[in-house]
Amino acid sequence: MDESVKSAYRHLGLTGYAGIQSISSGLKVGTLNLGTASQVNSSLRLIALLSEWFGKLMSANVSDFREFNEEEFWGHHLSICETYPGYNLEAYKDLFEDSVSHGRGNS
């Protein structure tokens, strides 16, 4: 894996954690509507999945992406997208591809 791809993955990881914060911002005490318990549970499950997904990416970063399985990583992403269609999670792949193609993943 070349340095520009590694850099794009690093950029994706940092951006992803900001996305998790965005999802969790609606779950702060005082903002919850008790009538939306299923939405809260769904958001919490999504946050857990994304945290695990991005956590694996950042663990791969620590080892300079040795033994990082890109196919498995993006397969997991696709599975998350299919499970949570209303969250525009496809944007993460677009962000990564844009970073690679434009060299904006530098971090």
JOVEN-V594764 format. One record per backbone hydrogen bond with DSSP energy under -0.5 kcal/mol. CO is the residue of the C=O (numbers start at 1). NH is the residue of the N-H. Records with the same first field share a line. If there is no record, write none. Layout:
CO = NH  NH
//
This chain:
2 = 5  6
3 = 7
4 = 8
5 = 9
6 = 10
7 = 11
8 = 12
9 = 13
10 = 14
11 = 15
12 = 16
13 = 17
14 = 18
15 = 19
16 = 20
17 = 21
18 = 22
19 = 23
20 = 24
21 = 25
22 = 26
23 = 26
24 = 27
25 = 28
28 = 31
32 = 34
33 = 36
34 = 37
36 = 40
37 = 41
38 = 42
39 = 43
40 = 44
41 = 45
42 = 46
43 = 47
44 = 48
45 = 49
46 = 50
47 = 51
48 = 52
49 = 53
50 = 54
51 = 55
52 = 56
53 = 57
54 = 58
55 = 59
56 = 60
57 = 61
58 = 62
59 = 63
60 = 65
61 = 64
63 = 66
65 = 68
68 = 70
69 = 73
70 = 74
71 = 75
72 = 76
73 = 77
74 = 78
75 = 79
76 = 80
77 = 81
78 = 82
79 = 83
80 = 84
84 = 87
85 = 88
88 = 91
89 = 92
90 = 93  94
91 = 95
92 = 96
93 = 97
94 = 98
95 = 99
96 = 100
97 = 101
98 = 102
99 = 103  104  105
100 = 103
//
